[in-house]
Every structure is written in structure tokens, then in C-alpha cells.
Amino acid sequence: MQRSAPVDPTKMGVGKAIAVLTSGGDAQGMNAAVRATVRVGIYTGAKVYFVHEGYQGLVDGGDNIRQATWESVSMMLQLGGTVIGSARCQDFRSKEGRAKAACNLVKLGITNLCVIGGDGSLTGANEFRNEWSELLQILLKAGKITAEEAKHSSHLNIVGMVGSIDNDFCGTDMTIGTDSALHRIMEVVDAITTTVQSHQRAFILEVMGRHCGYLALVTALACGADWVFIPEMPPDEGWEDHLCRRLTYQRSIGNRLNVIIVAEGALDHHGKPITCDIIKNLVTKKLSFDTRATILGHVQRGGTPSAFDRILGSRMGVEAVMALLEATPDTPACVVSLSGNMAVRLPLMECVQVTKEVTKAMAEVLYPFLSFFLSFFLSFFLSFFLFSNINIAIMNVGAPCAGMNAAVRSAIRIGILQGHSMLAVHDGFDGLAHGAIEPMTWGYVGGWTGKGGSNLGTKRSLPARMIEEISLNIAKFNIHALVIIGGFEAFVGGLELVTAREKYEELCIPLVVIPATVSNNIPGSDFSIGADTALNTITTTCDRIKQSAAGTKRRVFIIETMGGYYSNNNMCGYLATMAGLAAGADAAYIYEEQFGIHDLETNVEHLLEKMKTTVKRGLILRNEKCNANYTTDFIFNLYSEEGKGVFDCRKNVLGHMQQGGTPTPFDRNFGTKMGAKAVLWLTEKLKECYRHGRIFANTPDSACVLVMKKRATIFQPLSDLKEDTDSEHRIPKTQWWLKLRPILKILAKYKISLDTSETATMEHVIKKRGTV
């Protein structure tokens, strides 16, 4: 929202008070939202209060409402649940209870309330706001508040953040806690499938989701399940026979395990529950399969929040404070939401209304509302068979990363469903030049979704020096289209193929590049496959290091993160910045934000002051290629020298551990989505390029990068992205995440200016629905 006059953010909250509470079921990431609300509120000059035990604490008052300090939210980021507590409150449902809550707020001068919870909690907050004037009159008549106090607290501002592992709130792409719940589920699935495969069993897993099948559906995509039952889409009549045929077929092609995912609220077309026991009895009696069922229950709510949920909670907390302090008596209560990678504000009751419409429709067995992921999942089974004798080749290029195999599996299976012949190219452009190409079958890529690295093999070689051999093999193997999955080398390699089209007609085929790199440095794309897994690896490591530092006291750790180990020119600071935000770092040094000796001096002085507080530890992140002179060793030595007698230092170089490991749920599903979209786009592009019995593609829009941009995935021509590329340093010229760096510094208590000119605008969820 553009403003006509600049606003000093450090003065926005002067004379104001904000209360923050968590209500309803707990969700991982709530503590990150509380921490950000407190620290940004203090940064603006406002007083910030904890409300312990949710609405019950608001009604009871006393010690349940306590002023928060900067230090009181330290070490909260990595904790699951909610540190300030949550409780169901019958008292708040009555006007008498709400009057008590209002009295407690008025006495403390609190006129801004931040509520983190589900739709019930947010509905209660809105009702509280709507009757605020009436409650003040009740309190005045009873003599519990003075006229002066009533005047000072004449209106109440409400902002909500949605904390729910079910992702069941309309208006936001993701709710706080959902990603972490998926992490817990996938940890269990990965652990169980090893023993199930050993014994050749069928495995049934029930996950949470009484009214929303998001967790079940995304879990099914992430683990390559054979079947999924969700409330939004009851199975057709005769599903029992269909399921048994599916499981039998999987065994017949050599699969040693079957996986069935069930949402706890799954129903059949008659509204009867479909439970684990029903499915287990069916499979056992009809197929005589050795079958096991597991109900996860509340383990899904537990554990450490993922990097995504920490960053989401932090971003929402910042936006919530800005929304509260900018609100007027006429501003409707809003909820801070996520749309793509953008924070948006939506009228709270519009979101609640649409959410309730969905629940009502499902109760009436109308099911008109299917999530994006459901529609996408169904597209897996839409077989068009538009072509015969169409060969699409798939390859990995650049450094390996988690999620590559999920993209390959998805692309191959969608291609087969489209009627194409799918070819695997081993070892990148080297393999394409040397003929390391083989046909791929449906079963060959089974189980690839959860595997890290690159099963196809990948190299950093670029095609320019072997372009003739590549063109000959494209002709020899009759390749009609190409999918390139990889990092900056994939992007540059794609450009080189396009440039060579002028000389080699064989290269005039449609091609698409899918960004897959831990560095997240592909021009045009906000996200790359693999970056989320690397980010979680760094964050988990930082948690353990912070724990060590907290136990030792007065210790500062300097952590070196990746930014392109194999290339002296890859300078992307995405991992250092986002890991710094997720882990609560004191500083993150990157190439994109140049720093010098005065900055280092400021950081040391900041840590010296920090050691005088109760938080006697420090965490510094450094992108490995951010500065040729201020190396990790230099910074370590500098900090060690300047901290003598106050703190000591340790350093860790994380190295290749950031590229390895099992893909996160985000990367599994992002890879699955991107692989499918790429092949479906190629199918349409092949139709356009089919002329006189042959494929010929030489227009810019026939060679694209599939990018995630703000709220959408789009196909951007490679040639259009050259202008936005800093080829020397292997980074895009514009990077959206740089706008988050001030938040990192503010949350670390640096006195900097927050740009308030681009805070989220108020949008309308009902209008958004009408345009879908």
C-alpha cells in the first residue's frame, strides 16, 4: 500500500499497547509469530503484552496478562506448541466473560489485540471487537472503569493470524503449522515404509483432517501413495473393488508395498466414515495381504517447527503489528494471509464466512470446493494420448539437490499418461552428447519421490563445447522435446541450446528448464526445488549450535552456508538470509548486501551489548562467497579478538550436508507439481510446433523456464530472462527475499529503518474466489 508521506516505523507504536494471545489447537510456528509480534511491537515503540492461556487468560486477567520484553521471547523460535499457552474458554462465550476481558484490557491501556488461532478463535475476536462499545458502557455503568479510561480505549483493533495444522482456513495458501505437520507425517511414512517393504505389506496411515483433506492429499503426493481418502471427495460407488484391483496391479509389477492414506474425516458417498479398520479388513479379507494400520494422532502437532513455518510466522507477525498500528476505527478486523510468497491482508469475517460455507457444503454432501492440490492430483489421471511416437527426454544438470527425483518421476509418469515415450538422459549434457539415453517405464521411477540427490546422475558441463554431438544424438534418438531439471548450469545450458538453433536444426525442439538448486539463484523464479530441504538442514544445525551456545554461555558461533561451492562466482545469499531468519541469527553476511569493516565492528559491538543481557549467545551466518577478503576465518579471528574477556567463538562450515538428505514435503510436492506442469506444457507446445509431419520450434516461447513468481507458476522464455541475469556472479539482478533482510535485523535488535511503503494491501477473499 503506497503512502503519500513517509512514516517513521520506530514511532508508529508510541503511546500504544498490543496484546498477543494464542487460542484453539496448538500449531508449530505459533511461537515464531508471537516472537515477531513482540519484537516488532517493541521496535515501533509500543508496549506489548503476553496473554497466557488464550481467551481464558484474557478473562481472568491478573498475572495472565504480563508485559513482554525483548529477552522474554528468546529461544522461542525452535519450540513447538505455544509457550504462552492455549485453553478452551467457555467464559468468553458469554457477554459477562467478554466484559471481564474488556475490563482487563482497558485497565492496561491495551487497544490492539493480535489473535493467533483457528476460525473459531478469530470469529470470537471479531465478535469481541464488534460489541466493544457496548462492553465499555456496561463497565462504565458498573463503575469498573472511568470515563477517561473509556475515552482512551474507545475502539479495539483486531488482527488475526491463522494457526492450524489442517490448512483449513480460506484466504491463505498455508496456515502456520501445516508444513511442520507434513514434516512429522513424512518422517513416520519414511520410517514405516522401510519395514513394510521388507515384509511385503500394505500400510494404511490415518492423518488429521476432520473436514479438510489437505494433509492426507499432500502426504499421498509426497510418498507416492496408491490411494488417498479425503473428506472433500468421497470415492465412487464400488471403490472397494477399484482399490483392490489397484493394489493387486501394483504387486503384479513388482512393488513390495502398498500405501493408503486416509484423512480422519473421510466419508463415502452416503456420508458414512471410511476408517483404517474398514480398509484393513477389506484388504486383508479380499486380497489376503499382510496389512498394518497406523493412526498418527497428536504426534502431527508436535516437534520442532520447520524453517517454512518459522519464516511464515515471523513474516505474519511483522505484518500483523503493521496492520494493527495502521488501523483506524473504520478498518475492518483483518487476517494476515499468505498468497504465493506475498503477505496479504484479508477482511477476517469474509475468510470465516467462506470457510464456513465449505464446511456446510461438505456436510450437505455437495463438495463443490476442491483445493488446488486436489485438482492438480486428479490431473495425474487425465490421459489424452494426443500423440504417438513422441519422445520426450529428461535430464538433470548442475549440482544434485533434494526433490530432483520427485520432478523426474512426475514428468515421466505424466508423459506416459499423455501417450509419450519418455527417455532418461544420464549425467547431464555429457550423457546427451555421449548417448547415455534409455527409455523409462512407469515402474522404474517408483519410490523416487522420497529419495535425495539425482538418480539420473548430474554434471555441471555446459553444452556449447559438445553441441554437434548433442544435435546428432537428438536426431539419432528422435527426441522431440527436452526437460532440463537443474540449477544455474541448466539455465545457461538451455540458453546455449537456443542460441545454437541457428546452426543446428535438430535443436529446434521445445524445451523447458525446471529450477532445482539449493542456491535458489535461477533468474525469474522465486523458488527452486531443493532450497527448502537445504534451508531446513541449516536451520536444524543452527538449533543444535544455539543450544550448545546457550548451555556454555557467552559464546558466538559463526556458520558458513552454501552459495555455490563449485563455482567461485556463485554469490547467492538466499540460504544465509532465510536460515538467519528461521534460526534467529544476529547477522547474515551475503554478497548482495555489501559490508565492510565498519559493519563488522557494529556487529561485534552489538554482541558485546547482548552478552550483558540474559541472552548470552550469538549466531552469525556467512555465505561462503560473499566476500573474497572477509572470509569465514577472518571473521572468526576478528570476533575472537574483539570478544576477549566477554565471549569466545566457534566456527562451523556446513559444506555438502546442505545438498544431501531426504527431501522435505515441500520439495517433494513442488518437484511433483513442476514436473507435471512441464510435461503438460510441452504436450501443448508440441501441438503448436507440429508442421507437415515434423516438429519444428524456433520461437522464443518454445524454450522456457518454469518459474514460481509471486502467486503463480508461469513459463518464461529463456531469452527474456537474460536481462535479469548477473552472469558474472550467477544470480538474478532482482531477488524478492532481499526485502526480508530488514526483518532479520530488527528481530535481532538492530536499530535500522523498516520500509513501510510496501506493506500488504487489504484484499477481498470473496472477490478472489470469483476470479478463480
C-alpha positions in Angstrom: 0.0 0.0 0.0 1.7 3.2 -1.1 1.6 6.1 1.3 1.7 9.8 0.5 4.1 10.7 3.3 7.0 8.6 4.8 6.3 7.0 8.2 8.9 6.6 10.9 8.3 3.0 11.9 10.1 3.4 15.2 7.5 5.9 16.3 4.3 4.2 15.0 3.6 2.4 18.3 4.5 5.2 20.8 1.7 5.5 23.3 0.0 2.3 22.1 -0.2 -1.2 23.6 -0.6 -4.5 21.9 -1.7 -7.8 23.4 -0.9 -11.2 21.7 -2.6 -14.5 22.5 -2.8 -18.0 21.1 -6.1 -19.8 21.1 -7.5 -23.2 20.0 -5.4 -26.1 19.0 -1.6 -25.5 19.1 0.5 -25.5 15.9 4.2 -25.4 15.3 5.3 -21.9 14.3 3.0 -20.1 16.7 6.0 -19.1 18.9 7.7 -17.6 15.8 4.6 -15.4 15.3 4.5 -14.4 19.0 8.2 -13.6 19.0 7.9 -11.4 15.9 4.9 -9.6 17.2 6.6 -8.8 20.5 9.9 -7.7 19.0 8.4 -5.7 16.1 5.9 -4.1 18.5 8.7 -3.0 20.8 10.7 -1.8 17.8 7.8 0.5 16.9 7.7 2.0 20.5 4.6 0.1 21.6 4.1 -1.8 24.8 3.5 -5.5 24.1 1.7 -7.9 26.5 1.5 -11.7 26.6 -1.9 -13.1 27.3 -1.3 -16.5 28.8 -3.8 -19.4 28.3 -5.7 -17.8 25.4 -9.1 -16.2 26.0 -9.3 -17.7 29.5 -6.3 -15.6 30.4 -7.9 -12.6 28.9 -11.0 -13.1 31.0 -9.1 -14.0 34.2 -6.6 -11.2 33.9 -4.1 -10.7 36.7 -0.8 -12.5 36.1 -2.2 -14.0 32.9 -1.6 -10.6 31.1 2.1 -9.7 31.5 4.3 -7.2 29.7 6.7 -8.8 27.3 10.4 -7.9 26.9 12.9 -8.5 24.2 14.6 -11.2 26.1 11.4 -13.0 27.2 10.9 -14.3 23.6 14.4 -15.5 23.2 14.9 -19.2 22.3 11.2 -19.5 21.3 11.8 -20.0 17.6 12.7 -23.7 17.7 10.0 -24.7 20.2 6.8 -26.4 19.1 3.4 -25.7 20.5 2.8 -22.3 22.1 4.9 -21.1 25.0 2.2 -18.6 26.2 -0.4 -21.4 26.4 -3.8 -22.0 24.9 -7.0 -23.1 26.5 -10.7 -23.6 25.6 -12.7 -20.9 27.3 -16.5 -21.1 28.0 -16.4 -17.8 29.9 -15.5 -15.8 26.8 -18.6 -17.1 25.0 -20.8 -15.1 27.4 -21.2 -11.3 27.4 -20.3 -11.3 31.0 -17.0 -13.0 30.3 -16.2 -10.7 27.4 -16.9 -7.7 29.7 -14.3 -9.0 32.2 -11.8 -9.4 29.3 -12.6 -5.8 28.1 -12.1 -4.5 31.6 -8.7 -6.2 31.9 -7.6 -4.6 28.6 -8.9 -1.2 29.4 -7.1 -1.1 32.7 -3.8 -1.8 30.9 -4.5 0.6 28.1 -4.5 -2.1 25.5 -6.5 -1.3 22.4 -4.7 -3.6 19.9 -5.2 -7.4 20.0 -3.4 -9.9 17.9 -5.0 -13.4 17.9 -3.2 -16.5 16.6 -5.6 -19.4 16.2 -8.3 -21.1 14.0 -11.5 -19.8 12.6 -13.4 -20.2 15.9 -10.8 -18.1 17.7 -10.8 -15.4 15.1 -14.6 -15.3 15.0 -14.6 -14.8 18.8 -12.2 -11.9 18.4 -14.3 -10.2 15.7 -17.4 -10.5 17.9 -15.4 -9.0 20.8 -14.5 -6.1 18.6 -18.0 -5.5 17.3 -19.5 -5.2 20.7 -16.6 -3.3 22.3 -18.5 0.0 22.6 -21.4 -1.9 24.3 -19.0 -3.6 26.7 -17.4 -0.2 27.6 -20.9 1.1 28.5 -21.6 -1.9 30.7 -18.3 -1.4 32.5 -18.9 2.3 32.9 -22.4 1.8 34.4 -20.9 -0.8 36.8 -18.3 1.6 37.8 -15.5 -0.7 36.9 -13.8 1.8 34.6 -13.7 5.6 34.5 -15.0 7.8 31.7 -11.4 8.8 31.0 -10.4 5.1 30.6 -13.4 4.5 28.3 -12.4 7.5 26.1 -8.8 6.4 25.9 -9.9 2.9 24.9 -12.8 3.9 22.6 -12.1 1.3 20.0 -10.4 -2.0 19.7 -8.2 -3.1 16.7 -8.1 -6.8 15.9 -5.7 -8.7 13.6 -5.6 -12.4 13.2 -3.0 -15.0 12.2 -4.2 -18.5 11.4 -2.5 -21.3 13.3 -3.8 -24.7 12.2 -2.1 -27.8 11.0 -5.1 -28.7 8.8 -4.6 -25.8 6.4 -8.4 -25.4 6.5 -8.8 -21.6 6.5 -10.0 -20.0 3.3 -8.0 -17.0 2.1 -4.4 -18.2 2.8 -2.3 -20.7 0.9 -0.7 -22.0 4.0 -1.6 -21.7 7.7 1.0 -21.7 10.5 1.9 -25.3 11.4 0.8 -27.1 8.3 4.3 -27.5 6.8 5.6 -28.8 10.2 2.8 -31.3 10.4 3.7 -32.6 7.0 7.3 -33.0 8.2 6.1 -35.1 11.1 3.9 -37.2 8.9 6.6 -37.8 6.3 9.1 -38.8 8.9 6.7 -41.5 10.0 5.9 -42.6 6.4 9.6 -42.8 5.5 10.3 -44.8 8.7 7.4 -47.2 8.3 7.8 -47.9 4.6 11.2 -49.5 5.1 9.8 -52.2 7.4 6.6 -52.5 5.3 8.7 -53.1 2.2 10.9 -55.6 4.0 7.8 -57.7 4.8 5.8 -57.0 1.6 2.9 -55.5 3.4 0.1 -53.0 2.8 0.3 -49.9 5.0 -2.6 -47.7 6.0 -2.0 -44.3 7.6 -4.6 -42.1 9.1 -3.7 -38.4 9.4 -5.6 -35.5 10.8 -8.2 -33.6 8.8 -11.8 -33.9 10.1 -13.1 -31.5 7.5 -10.1 -30.9 5.3 -8.1 -33.4 3.4 -5.0 -31.2 2.7 -2.6 -33.2 4.9 -3.8 -36.5 3.5 -3.6 -35.4 -0.1 -0.2 -33.8 0.1 1.1 -36.7 2.0 -0.1 -39.0 -0.7 1.6 -37.0 -3.3 4.8 -36.8 -1.3 5.1 -40.5 -0.7 3.6 -41.8 -4.0 0.7 -43.5 -2.3 -1.6 -46.0 -4.1 -4.8 -44.4 -2.8 -6.0 -41.4 -0.7 -9.3 -40.9 1.0 -10.3 -37.3 1.8 -13.5 -35.6 3.0 -13.7 -33.3 0.0 -14.1 -36.1 -2.5 -15.8 -39.3 -1.5 -14.8 -42.2 -3.7 -17.2 -43.5 -6.3 -19.6 -46.4 -5.7 -17.7 -49.7 -5.9 -14.5 -48.1 -4.6 -13.7 -51.3 -2.7 -13.3 -53.3 -5.9 -11.3 -50.5 -7.6 -9.0 -50.2 -4.6 -8.3 -54.0 -4.6 -7.6 -54.0 -8.3 -5.2 -51.2 -7.9 -3.3 -52.9 -5.1 -3.2 -56.2 -7.0 -1.8 -54.5 -10.0 1.0 -52.8 -8.0 2.0 -56.1 -6.6 1.9 -57.7 -10.1 4.5 -55.2 -11.4 6.9 -56.0 -8.6 6.1 -53.4 -5.9 6.7 -54.9 -2.5 4.5 -52.4 -0.5 1.2 -50.6 -0.8 0.5 -47.3 0.8 -3.0 -45.9 1.5 -3.5 -42.5 3.2 -6.8 -41.7 5.0 -7.9 -38.4 6.4 -9.7 -38.9 9.7 -12.9 -37.2 8.3 -13.0 -39.4 5.1 -16.6 -40.4 4.1 -18.2 -42.4 1.4 -21.0 -41.1 -0.9 -23.6 -42.0 1.8 -21.9 -40.0 4.4 -20.5 -43.0 6.3 -17.0 -42.8 7.7 -14.2 -44.6 5.9 -11.8 -45.7 8.6 -8.5 -47.5 8.8 -10.2 -50.6 10.2 -12.7 -50.8 7.4 -9.9 -50.6 4.8 -7.7 -53.0 6.7 -10.5 -55.6 6.9 -11.3 -55.1 3.2 -7.6 -55.6 2.0 -7.0 -58.5 4.4 -10.1 -60.5 3.6 -10.3 -59.8 -0.1 -6.6 -59.9 -1.0 -5.0 -61.8 1.9 -2.4 -59.1 2.1 -0.4 -58.7 5.3 -1.8 -55.3 6.4 -0.9 -52.8 9.1 -2.7 -49.6 10.1 -1.2 -46.6 12.0 -3.2 -43.6 13.4 -0.8 -40.7 13.9 -3.0 -38.5 16.1 -1.4 -35.6 18.0 2.2 -36.5 17.0 1.4 -34.4 14.0 1.1 -31.3 16.2 4.4 -31.9 18.0 8.1 -31.4 17.4 10.2 -28.5 16.2 8.7 -26.2 13.6 10.0 -26.3 10.1 12.0 -23.5 8.6 9.0 -22.6 6.4 6.7 -22.2 9.5 9.3 -20.1 11.4 9.6 -17.7 8.5 5.9 -17.7 7.8 5.1 -17.0 11.5 7.8 -14.3 11.6 6.6 -12.6 8.4 3.0 -12.7 9.6 3.9 -11.3 13.0 5.6 -8.3 11.4 2.6 -7.7 9.1 0.2 -8.1 12.0 1.9 -5.3 14.0 1.9 -3.0 11.0 -1.8 -3.7 10.4 -2.7 -3.0 14.0 -0.8 0.2 14.1 -2.1 1.5 10.8 -5.8 0.6 11.6 -8.4 3.2 12.2 -11.9 2.7 13.9 -13.3 2.2 10.4 -10.8 -0.5 9.4 -12.4 -4.0 9.5 -10.7 -6.7 11.5 -8.3 -8.4 9.2 -6.4 -11.7 9.0 -2.8 -11.7 7.7 -2.5 -14.4 5.0 0.0 -15.8 2.5 -0.7 -15.7 -1.2 2.2 -17.3 -3.2 5.1 -15.7 -1.5 3.3 -12.4 -0.7 1.8 -11.4 2.6 -1.7 -10.0 2.2 -4.5 -8.7 4.5 -8.0 -10.0 4.1 -11.2 -9.0 6.0 -11.4 -11.5 8.8 -15.1 -12.3 8.6 -15.0 -12.7 4.8 -12.5 -15.5 5.3 -14.5 -17.0 8.1 -17.7 -16.8 6.0 -16.1 -18.7 3.1 -14.6 -21.3 5.4 -18.0 -22.0 7.0 -19.5 -22.2 3.5 -17.1 -25.0 2.7 -17.9 -26.9 5.9 -21.6 -26.5 5.3 -21.3 -27.7 1.7 -19.4 -30.8 2.8 -22.0 -31.5 5.5 -24.7 -31.4 2.8 -22.5 -33.7 0.6 -22.3 -31.1 -2.1 -18.5 -31.0 -2.2 -18.1 -28.0 -4.6 -14.9 -26.8 -3.1 -11.7 -28.7 -4.2 -8.3 -27.4 -3.3 -5.7 -26.6 -5.9 -3.7 -29.7 -4.9 -6.8 -31.9 -5.4 -7.4 -30.6 -8.9 -3.7 -31.0 -9.6 -3.7 -34.5 -8.2 -6.6 -35.5 -10.4 -4.8 -34.2 -13.5 -2.4 -37.1 -13.0 -5.1 -39.4 -14.2 -6.3 -37.4 -17.2 -4.8 -39.3 -20.1 -5.1 -37.6 -23.5 -2.8 -39.7 -25.7 -2.6 -36.8 -28.2 0.5 -38.1 -30.0 2.1 -41.4 -31.0 5.8 -41.7 -31.4 6.6 -38.6 -29.4 9.8 -38.9 -27.4 10.5 -36.5 -24.5 13.9 -36.6 -22.9 14.5 -35.7 -19.2 17.9 -34.8 -17.7 19.4 -33.3 -14.6 22.1 -30.6 -14.9 24.3 -28.9 -12.2 24.7 -29.9 -8.6 22.3 -32.5 -7.1 19.6 -31.4 -4.8 16.7 -33.0 -2.9 13.5 -33.0 -4.9 15.1 -33.6 -8.3 13.9 -37.2 -8.3 10.4 -36.2 -7.5 10.3 -33.9 -10.5 11.8 -36.7 -12.8 9.2 -39.2 -11.5 6.3 -36.9 -12.0 7.4 -35.8 -15.5 7.9 -39.4 -16.7 4.6 -40.6 -15.4 2.6 -37.7 -16.7 4.4 -38.1 -20.1 3.4 -41.8 -20.2 -0.2 -40.9 -19.3 -0.1 -38.4 -22.2 0.9 -41.3 -24.5 4.6 -40.2 -25.0 7.7 -42.3 -24.9 9.9 -41.0 -22.0 13.7 -41.1 -22.3 16.1 -40.6 -19.4 19.4 -38.9 -20.1 22.1 -39.8 -17.6 24.9 -37.5 -16.4 23.5 -34.2 -17.9 24.7 -32.7 -21.1 27.7 -35.2 -21.1 25.2 -38.0 -21.3 23.2 -36.3 -24.1 26.4 -35.9 -26.1 27.7 -39.5 -25.5 24.3 -41.2 -26.0 23.7 -42.2 -22.3 20.0 -42.3 -23.1 17.4 -45.0 -22.2 13.7 -45.4 -22.3 11.9 -45.1 -18.9 8.9 -47.1 -17.7 6.2 -46.3 -15.1 7.6 -48.8 -12.6 11.2 -47.7 -13.0 10.6 -44.5 -11.1 8.6 -46.0 -8.3 9.7 -44.8 -4.9 11.8 -41.9 -6.3 9.8 -39.1 -4.6 11.4 -39.6 -1.3 15.0 -40.0 -2.5 17.5 -37.2 -2.3 20.2 -36.4 -4.9 19.8 -37.3 -8.5 19.1 -40.9 -9.6 19.8 -39.9 -13.2 23.2 -38.5 -12.4 24.1 -34.9 -13.0 27.1 -32.9 -14.1 27.9 -29.2 -14.4 29.2 -29.5 -18.0 27.6 -27.0 -20.4 26.6 -28.0 -24.0 28.4 -25.4 -26.1 31.6 -27.4 -26.4 29.8 -30.5 -27.5 26.8 -29.0 -29.3 27.4 -31.1 -32.5 27.4 -34.4 -30.7 24.3 -33.3 -28.8 22.5 -32.4 -32.0 23.4 -35.8 -33.6 22.1 -37.7 -30.6 18.8 -35.7 -30.6 18.4 -36.8 -34.2 19.6 -40.4 -33.5 17.2 -41.0 -30.6 14.5 -39.0 -32.3 14.0 -36.6 -29.4 11.1 -34.2 -29.9 11.2 -32.2 -26.6 13.5 -31.8 -23.7 13.0 -31.3 -19.9 16.1 -29.9 -18.1 16.0 -30.1 -14.3 18.8 -28.2 -12.5 20.5 -25.1 -11.3 22.2 -22.2 -12.9 24.0 -24.5 -15.4 20.6 -25.8 -16.5 19.6 -22.2 -17.2 22.8 -21.3 -19.1 22.8 -24.6 -20.9 19.2 -24.0 -22.1 20.3 -20.6 -23.4 23.2 -22.2 -25.3 20.9 -24.7 -26.9 18.6 -21.9 -28.0 21.5 -19.9 -29.4 22.7 -23.0 -31.4 19.3 -23.4 -33.0 20.5 -21.0 -35.8 23.2 -23.6 -36.8 21.7 -26.9 -35.8 18.1 -27.6 -36.9 17.9 -30.7 -34.7 17.9 -28.3 -31.7 14.7 -26.7 -32.9 12.5 -28.6 -30.4 10.5 -27.3 -27.4 12.4 -27.3 -24.1 11.7 -26.4 -20.6 14.0 -25.7 -17.6 12.8 -26.6 -14.1 14.8 -24.7 -11.4 16.4 -27.2 -9.0 19.2 -25.9 -6.8 19.9 -25.3 -3.1 21.2 -21.8 -4.0 17.8 -20.6 -5.3 19.5 -18.4 -7.9 17.6 -19.1 -11.2 16.6 -15.8 -12.8 12.9 -15.2 -12.9 11.9 -17.8 -10.3 11.2 -17.0 -6.6 11.8 -20.6 -5.6 13.8 -23.6 -6.7 13.4 -27.3 -5.9 15.9 -28.3 -3.2 16.2 -25.0 -1.5 13.7 -25.8 1.2 15.5 -29.1 2.1 18.8 -27.3 2.4 17.2 -24.5 4.4 15.8 -27.0 6.9 19.1 -28.7 7.2 20.9 -25.4 8.1 18.1 -24.4 10.5 18.2 -27.7 12.3 22.0 -27.5 12.6 21.7 -23.9 13.9 19.2 -25.0 16.5 21.7 -27.5 17.9 24.5 -25.0 17.8 22.4 -22.4 19.6 21.5 -25.0 22.3 25.3 -25.5 22.8 25.9 -21.8 23.0 23.1 -21.3 25.4 24.4 -24.0 27.7 28.0 -22.7 27.6 27.1 -19.0 27.9 28.8 -16.1 26.2 29.7 -18.0 23.1 29.3 -16.9 19.5 29.1 -19.3 16.6 30.0 -18.4 13.0 28.3 -20.7 10.4 29.3 -20.8 6.8 26.4 -21.7 4.4 26.5 -22.6 0.7 26.2 -20.2 -2.1 27.8 -22.2 -4.8 30.7 -24.4 -3.6 31.8 -25.5 -7.0 31.9 -22.0 -8.5 33.9 -19.1 -7.4 31.3 -16.8 -8.9 28.0 -18.0 -7.3 27.2 -15.4 -4.8 23.5 -16.0 -3.9 22.8 -15.2 -0.3 19.3 -16.8 -0.1 20.2 -19.7 2.2 22.2 -17.5 4.6 19.4 -14.9 4.8 16.4 -17.3 5.2 18.3 -19.6 7.6 19.2 -16.5 9.6 15.5 -15.6 9.8 14.5 -19.1 10.7 17.2 -19.7 13.3 17.2 -16.2 14.9 20.7 -15.2 13.8 22.3 -12.0 14.9 23.7 -11.3 11.4 23.9 -12.9 8.0 26.7 -11.8 5.6 25.9 -12.0 1.9 27.3 -10.7 -1.4 24.0 -8.9 -2.4 24.3 -6.6 0.6 27.9 -5.4 0.7 29.6 -5.0 4.0 32.8 -3.6 5.3 34.9 -3.3 8.4 32.6 -0.7 10.0 29.7 -3.2 9.6 31.7 -5.9 11.3 32.6 -3.5 14.1 28.9 -2.7 14.6 28.1 -6.4 14.8 30.8 -7.1 17.4 29.6 -4.1 19.5 26.0 -5.5 19.2 27.1 -8.9 20.5 29.1 -7.2 23.3 25.9 -5.5 24.4 23.9 -8.6 24.1 26.2 -10.5 26.4 25.2 -8.0 29.2 21.6 -9.3 28.9 20.2 -12.7 29.9 20.7 -13.9 26.3 24.4 -14.7 26.4 24.9 -16.3 23.0 25.3 -15.3 19.4 24.8 -16.8 15.9 26.4 -15.4 12.8 25.8 -16.8 9.3 28.1 -16.1 6.3 27.5 -17.0 2.7 30.7 -18.8 1.6 31.3 -16.5 -1.4 30.0 -13.2 0.0 33.5 -11.5 0.2 36.9 -12.6 -1.0 38.7 -10.8 1.8 36.3 -11.1 4.8 36.4 -14.9 4.8 34.9 -17.1 7.5 38.4 -17.4 9.1 38.9 -13.7 9.0 35.5 -13.0 10.7 36.2 -15.8 13.2 39.6 -14.3 14.1 38.1 -10.8 14.3 35.3 -11.8 16.6 37.6 -13.9 18.7 40.0 -11.0 19.2 37.4 -8.3 19.9 35.3 -10.6 22.2 38.2 -11.4 24.5 37.1 -11.5 28.1 33.4 -11.2 27.1 32.7 -14.1 24.7 34.6 -16.8 22.8 33.9 -18.0 19.3 33.5 -21.2 17.4 33.0 -21.8 13.7 31.3 -24.4 11.6 31.4 -24.9 7.8 28.3 -26.9 6.8 29.5 -27.9 3.3 27.8 -30.6 1.3 25.5 -31.7 4.1 23.2 -28.9 2.8 22.8 -30.7 -0.6 22.0 -34.1 0.9 19.3 -35.7 2.9 15.7 -36.8 2.4 13.6 -34.2 0.5 11.2 -32.1 2.7 7.4 -32.4 1.9 7.6 -29.0 0.2 10.4 -30.1 -2.2 8.7 -33.5 -2.9 5.4 -31.8 -3.8 7.0 -28.8 -5.5 9.0 -31.2 -7.7 5.9 -33.3 -8.4 4.0 -30.2 -9.4 6.7 -28.7 -11.6 7.5 -32.0 -13.4 3.8 -32.5 -14.2 3.3 -28.9 -15.4 6.4 -29.0 -17.6 5.3 -32.1 -19.5 1.7 -30.9 -19.9 3.1 -27.6 -21.3 5.4 -29.5 -23.7 2.4 -31.5 -24.9 0.6 -28.3 -25.9 3.7 -26.8 -27.3 4.3 -29.9 -29.5 0.9 -29.5 -31.0 1.7 -25.9 -31.9 5.1 -26.9 -33.4 3.8 -29.9 -35.4 4.0 -29.0 -39.1 4.0 -31.3 -42.1 4.8 -34.4 -40.2 7.6 -33.0 -38.1 8.4 -30.9 -35.0 10.0 -27.5 -35.6 10.3 -25.0 -32.8 12.4 -21.8 -33.1 10.4 -19.1 -31.4 11.4 -17.6 -28.1 8.3 -19.0 -26.3 9.2 -22.6 -27.3 12.2 -22.6 -24.8 11.1 -21.5 -21.3 11.9 -21.7 -17.7 9.0 -22.9 -15.5 9.2 -20.2 -12.7 7.4 -19.7 -9.5 6.6 -15.9 -9.5 4.8 -14.4 -6.5 1.4 -16.1 -6.8 1.7 -18.3 -9.9 3.8 -20.7 -11.9 4.4 -19.3 -15.4 6.5 -20.3 -18.4 9.0 -17.5 -19.0 11.1 -17.6 -22.3 14.8 -18.1 -21.6 15.7 -15.2 -23.8 13.5 -12.8 -21.8 15.4 -13.6 -18.6 18.9 -12.7 -19.9 18.3 -9.0 -19.0 17.6 -10.0 -15.4 20.8 -12.1 -15.1 24.0 -11.2 -13.4 26.0 -13.9 -15.3 29.3 -13.0 -13.7 28.0 -13.7 -10.2 25.4 -16.3 -11.2 22.5 -14.6 -9.6 19.3 -12.7 -10.7 19.5 -9.0 -10.7 16.3 -8.8 -8.7 15.6 -11.1 -5.7 12.4 -10.9 -3.8 13.8 -12.2 -0.5 16.2 -9.3 -0.1 13.2 -7.3 1.3 13.1 -9.7 4.2 16.6 -8.8 5.4 15.4 -5.7 7.4 13.1 -8.1 9.3 16.0 -10.3 10.2 17.9 -7.3 11.6 15.0 -5.8 13.5 14.3 -9.2 15.2 18.0 -9.3 16.2 17.5 -5.8 17.8 19.5 -3.6 15.3 18.4 0.0 15.0 17.6 0.2 11.3 14.7 1.6 9.4 11.9 -0.7 8.2 10.5 0.2 4.8 6.7 0.6 5.5 5.9 1.7 1.9 5.2 -1.8 0.7 3.1 -3.3 3.5 0.3 -5.6 2.4 -2.8 -4.2 0.9 -6.3 -5.1 2.1 -7.8 -7.6 -0.4 -11.1 -9.4 -0.5 -11.3 -13.2 -0.5 -14.8 -13.3 -1.9 -13.7 -11.3 -5.0 -10.6 -13.6 -5.3 -12.9 -16.6 -5.4 -15.0 -15.1 -8.1 -11.9 -14.9 -10.4 -10.6 -18.4 -9.9 
